[in-house]
């Protein structure tokens, strides 16, 4: 059994955050563990309030896992302030963590800020260089690079700029493109497009969390980066196609669609 750790915020409605990550790990056959960085009050309508966990508690959680259990991959999601970011970077360096997948979560679907503006610099300088792959969407790329990215040509240029910040590879998600949901992967040597049509589906809560967790799971299982991304892209497409209504807003993906 491969063991995968998620470091992220909690979603009590179960559609995103560590809840989505753990479902993804289970669906893909790896053992999931979690470090909570923040507790959110949210549902299918959006995020209403966030309470951050202390740096000391984040450190203690990480130490408690690594001192006892082998960790084959790490997914990093919501890390809202510079102090938490610095602590995660320091702890993962101390424990020599590998196969780190960084999902630079910045806003909820209803626009609630999940990454403080002053934390962007820390994310870029401390966590990005540790990542085996970073998985921003178009709006997150815009914040990281300080420029709008709106089409596929811009996505390729942005991938090169993000790669230059020191990470091993980048996957820019094109789910917000006008007529497609194409993603571009770049590792300094090859630029690969993963193509898929837009799925006519409103229930997409937790899409970014699920994709990054799937990549971490596949890396833990021994796949190389491009195969891990390809398999994860296939999994997330099926999970979106089989998503279901829940509550009064944007429902979750179906993480276990292959079995039910």
N, C-alpha and C positions, 0 to 999 in steps of 0.2 A: 504494500500500500504506500503510495506517495502522499506526502503531507504538504498542504498548501496553506499559507497564512494570509489573511486579509487584514489590513490596517486601514480602518475607515470609520465613518459615522454610522449610527444606528437609525433605521427607518422602521418605526413601530407598525406601519401598514404592510411591511414585508416585501414591498416591490423593488426597493433599491437598497443601497448601502450594504452593510454586512449581511443582512438577511438575504439579499439577492446573490451575494457572493457565495454564501454557504450553500444555497440551493444549487448554484452552478457547479460548485465543487462536487457535490453529491451526484448531480446528474452526469458528470463526466468521470466519475469513478475514482476520485481522490478524496483524502480525508481533510476536511476543512477546519481551520482554527481562526480565531478572530481577536484582534486588538481594537478596542473601541476608542476613537479619538474625540467623538462628540455624540451627544444624545440630541436627536431632533424630535420636535413635535410636528409630524406631517401625516398626510393621508393622500388619497388620490387627487385631491384638489390643490395640494401644494404644501410647502413648508411654512410653518407659522412661528416657530421659535427654535433656537439652537443653544444648547449649553455645552461648552467645551470641557473636556476632561483635562486635568492638570498634567503638566509635563512629568511630574514625579510618578503619577499613576500610569501614564503611557509607558515610561521607562520600565516600571515594575512589571507591567503586563508583558512587554517584549522579553525582559529578562526571564520571566517565569516560563515562557515557552522555549526559548533557545537553550536554557540550561538543562532542559529535560527531554526535549523532543527534536528529532531531526527535521529541519525545514527544507523542503525541496524547491519551493518557489514562494515569492512574496508578491501580493498585489497591494498597492497603495492607492487609496481613494481619497476621501475627504480629509484634508489636513488644514484646518482653517487659519492657524496663526503662525508667525515665524518661530515662536518658542517650541511649539509641537514639531514643526518641520525640522528644526535643528536637533531636537532630541531623537527623532526617528532616524535621521541621517547618522548621528553619532552612534546610536545603539546598533543599527544594522551594520555599520562599519566594524564595530567592536566584535560582533558575532559573525562577521564575514558572510553575510547573507548573499545568496546568489539568485539568479533568475528573477530579478526585480522588475515588475510591470507597474508603471506609473500612469494612473488615470488622473490628469490634473483637473479634478472637479472644481468648478468655480461658481456655478449658479444652478439652482433647482429649475424645474420646468416652468414654475410660476415666477421665476426671476429673483427668488430670494438668494442673497449672496452667501455662498458657502466657503469662500476663500477671501480673507481680508485683503484689501488692495496692497497693504504693506507687506503681505506674505508672498507676493508674486516673485519678488527678487530672490527671496530665500528658496522658493521652489526651484527657480532656474539655476541657482548656483550650488545648492546643496543636494537636491534630490535628482534633478535631471541627469547629472553626470554618473549617478549610480545605477540608472535604469538600463536594463537590457532592451526595453522598448517602452516608449511613451505613446499614449493613445488619445491625443486631444481631438475634440471636434472643431468645426470651423471657427466658432466664436472663441473658444479657448486658445486656438492658434493666434487669433487676432490680439488677444490680451498678452500672450507670451512674446509676440514679436512686435506689438505696437502698430499693427497694420491690418487692414481688412483683407480677408481671404474669401473670395466669393465664387471662384470657378476652378476648374481642374488645372489650368495653367498656373494659377496662383498657388494651388496646392503643391505642385511639384517644386516650385521655388521655395515655398515655406518649409517643405520637408528638408531641403538642403540647408536652410538657415537653422532650423531646429537641430539637425544633426551636428552642425558646427558648434553647438553649445556643449558637446562632449558626451552625449549618450551613444549607445551602441546602434540603435535604430529608432525609427519613428513610424507610427501608423497614424496618418491623418484621416479621420472619419468624415465621409462626405454625405452623411445622412440628411444634411440640410441643403444639399444641392437641389436645384429646381426640378430636375427631371430624372434623377437617379440617386442611388445610395452607394456610390462608388468610393472605395477607400484606397489611399495610396501608401505604399510601404517603401521606405528608403533606408539602406544600411551603409551608405557611403560607396557602395559598389554597384548596386542594382536598384532600379526604380520599378516597382511592380504594382500594377493596378489590380484590385480585387473588385470585380464588377457585379452589381446586382441592381435590379429595378427597385423603385420605391414601392413598398408594400402598402396597399390601401388599408391602413390600420391605425386607429387613433390610440389604442392601448399600448403605449411604448414606455411606460414607467420603468426605469432601471436598465435601459438599453446599454448605456455606456458602462455601468458597473458590471453588467453581465458579460459584455464582450471582453473587457480587460481581465476579468476573473477566468474566463474560458481560456484566454491566452496563457495565463499563469498555470492553469491546470495542465494544458497541453505541453508547456515547457517542462513541468515537473515530470510528466510522463515520458520525456525524452525526445520529443519532436524538436527539430530545428526551428528557427524563428519563422521562416516563410511557411513551413507546413503547419506550425502552431497557429499562425494567423489565418491561413486558409481553412483549417478545420474549425476554428472559432467563428469565422465569418459564416460558414455553413450552419453551425449550431445556432447562432444568433438570428439568422434569417428564419429558420424554422420556428424558433421561439417567438418571434414577432408575428409570423403568419398564424400561429396558434394562440396568440394572446387573447385574453378574455376580459369582459367587463367586470369591474369590481368598484363598489362605491359610486360616487356621483361625478367623478372626474376621469382622469387618465388611468386606466387599469394597468395591471402588470403583465409582463411576458409569461409564457407558459414554459417554465424551466424544465419540466418533465414531459414535454410533448412526445418524446420518443417512446414513452411507456404507457401513457394514458390517452 
